[in-house]
Amino acid sequence: MAGHRMKAKEVFLRRGNLSCIIPWGALQRVGRIRDKKIKDREIDMKQTTIDGITLSLAGSVELPLKWVGQDELLRQLLAAWMVIDERDIPFNPRLVGKPGVGKTTLAYAAAISLGRPVFLYQATMDTRPEDLIISPVIGPDGKIQYSASSLVSAMLSGGVLILDEGNRMSEKAWASLAPLLDDRRYVESIVTGLRIPAQQDFRIVVTMNEDASTFELPEYIHSRLQPQIYIDFPEADEELQILKENLPFSDGEILSYVVTFLQRSHRADELYSVRDGINIARYALKMAAAGSQPATDLLKLSVQRILGDEALPYLG
């Protein structure tokens, strides 16, 4: 920028070895947009007060997920949530299956069909009881504020909570949810001393992967998470529908190749899922767009890059 004479209302910015000149009006517009976004977030942040303690609630989620095929599984999940008498209570179902078969998608589709807000909590090995319920945080004024988890926010708003990969949590974390998962339907916060009851419309579903990196469920939790709905790999026609839904810009030939690959791997009891198939097709299409080869000629390379050489025999 040496020797450059800046015009009026221009700003010279430098970061490290990079520098540029930006019109002052553009900076003002960015500032206004940023201020508006901050104000919108402040407006959207909901709060509630219980026994004199104010809780900031988590926001619900909107995901670009659509359940395709296997309608019977959707009916089974919705039936588990039904209440057929004033003395009845809903089940707390768990969705079990291999990674990538669509457990979270099924849970989200069922929740959306009820017309209720959907909340998502991703469980990990490090999840603590206070993470699941209420956490203390330092506010802008330096004072302690209390942040409700997505689970508690769902309880208080009558929403649906998807507890994703629940069997990655330790028994200590599960113990804090025991009263919520039976006819008591409440949680207790050690941090605030509050007992928080769930609204009548609150529903919960737990997804669980079948792999070695998970904990065994305690028996008293196992009996509370019923029914168990098992999700297997889809049939060929359903996998093709899923691929078309996720890759509407792809031609049918490459999708047919991917379905054949997936079906062969399923018969060999491999763990390759339709999620892997989507990634294989998408990467082949991207490489084709970046070069001159057709996507079908790039499938082998795509499989190598996505799943490794060990997956090549199923490509045929």
Secondary structure, DSSP 8 states (H G I E B T S, - for coil): -TT----TTEEEEEETTEEEEEEHHHHHHHHHHHHHHHHHHHHH--EEEETTEEEE------------S-HHHHHHHHHHH---STT------EEEESTTSSHHHHHHHHHHHTT--EEEEE--TT--HHHHSEEEEE-TTSSEEEEE-HHHHHHHHT-EEEEETGGGS-HHHHHTTTTTTSTT-EEE-TTT--EEE--TT-EEEEEEE-SSSS----HHHHTTS--EEEE----HHHHHHHHHHH-TTS-HHHHHHHHHHHHHHHHTT----HHHHHHHHHHHHHHHHHSSS-GGGGHHHHHHHHH-GGGGGGG-
